[in-house]
Amino acid sequence: MTMDQVEAVFREERGRLLAALARRFGDLDLAEEVAAEAIETALVRWPVDGVPPNPGGWLMTTARRKAVDRLRRDQVYAAKLAILQVDADRAEPTRPGGEFPDDRLELFFTCAHPALAPEDRGALTLRCLAGLSTPEVARAFLVPAATMAKRIVRAKAKIRDARIPFRVPSKDELPERLPGVLQVIYSVFTEGYAASSGPYLQRLDLAEEAIRLARILHGLLPAEREVAGLLALMLLVHARRDARTGPDGQVVLLEDQDRSRWDHDQITEGRALVVSALTGGPAGPYAVQAAIAAVHDEAPTFASTDWPQIVALYDVLSALDGSPVIALNRAAAIAFRDGPEAALTLLDSLSGEPRLRDYHPYALARADLLDRLERRTEAIAAYEQALTLAGSDPERVHIRARLTALKDI
Amino acid sequence: MKYLLLINAGELDLTGGAVGCEPEDWMRFDKEITEAGVVVASESLADLVTQTRVQVANDGQRTVTDGPFAETREVLGGFYVIDVPDLDVALDWAAKCPGSRAGGSVVVRPVAEFPGA
């Protein structure tokens, strides 16, 4: 095994290890420390002794021993340990082949617990389940490493001190709790899809982490159709990544993309998942959004896009989720079905929405419609507003180019 | 683990009761939570106008003032201290509490644990 392969094993195993330890000892900090120590020990021992037949089991045994040692030394924990140990031994099923149970689902629900600050949930999920280091998480959210370290410490302290449990919600709690977990994963993805600031339009590493997390979750909850829907949505959107930016990182709009550069394997995988997400009951919002992405991905050219179908899906989506962002996207689809005039009327009816006031895609969509209606002065004003609100550099370059073109007429 | 449930009343009606929750709702809740055997302590507080504040300055001078009367709409009306296994269970009790409805809220705060105590 090469060092790279060893590190890949650790990245995969770390989440499982952490989850099992956190559940057993009820302390994420302790779990992280002993998981890291076990991995360090493995890095020393394996090259000499060879990789054990069951690397995951070896890591778990080593980490657990280290945790017990540490707790024995620590008076504060001693009494707690006695209780936990009895509970854990009682609860722990023995597995064939010495495999330890997969407790990552518990950890997903803990990291996305509604009692944690929304901005901390994504950070904790990336840290604990995607195996990112604190500096990597800090880069992901574009905050200084020290700030992120403080946030993660704060979140872990709340889990420990308020005793947020490591448990999977019961069947009847799931409809209330699962959307929170999906929201965490999707927010990591959307930040990767359209960076809120910085030099790049897309941050593919983040989008890929989100897909990886959704794959793990889908493996753990295969019957939950919204998990399949979210994974499908991300695959079907991510499939266009190479065509979304030009050679200098500039924005390429859907209508101008070279569709041969889309990832057709990913589209195939996403389409199969959409079908299962839409089958067997009323569709959830992620499944419907995935269906919309699939309709786009299936069109060989922009001109052949099935706009009536897309508008119909947006009608379904609006009924499930009345958010103004969805109303905005629906209006953009209406523009292609019924023309810019109808869409502009819809957009103007949304002008009072507080969530859209500082949302640059709203200003940009308005600008684009005004431009197509040849209402030049108003289009310029709307583009200028979009420019002040846009986050990433390529988006600003794109808006400036549109402005220049308009002013040159 | 012990949690303090701070019950903040929302909108009050003319008799000082919370809008949309009847005394029977409170009695039903109190019976349920008491029978569950999780209550460590609980009180409901007298009307806000009876509140008095005491402060002692560095020189030992005592100041007593009428009030304070919160300007916000939420007013602390009572509390429970419950002993339950984890936060999720505490949140479930908070959600069942009539004080969490009709614009009111229940704030759940863990009680600090000191080693050896």
Boltz contact constraints between the chains, C-beta under 6 A:
constraints:
  - contact:
      token1: [A, 76]
      token2: [B, 115]
      max_distance: 6.0
  - contact:
      token1: [A, 162]
      token2: [B, 87]
      max_distance: 6.0
  - contact:
      token1: [A, 162]
      token2: [B, 110]
      max_distance: 6.0
  - contact:
      token1: [A, 163]
      token2: [B, 1]
      max_distance: 6.0
  - contact:
      token1: [A, 163]
      token2: [B, 86]
      max_distance: 6.0
  - contact:
      token1: [A, 163]
      token2: [B, 87]
      max_distance: 6.0
  - contact:
      token1: [A, 164]
      token2: [B, 87]
      max_distance: 6.0
  - contact:
      token1: [A, 165]
      token2: [B, 86]
      max_distance: 6.0
  - contact:
      token1: [A, 165]
      token2: [B, 88]
      max_distance: 6.0
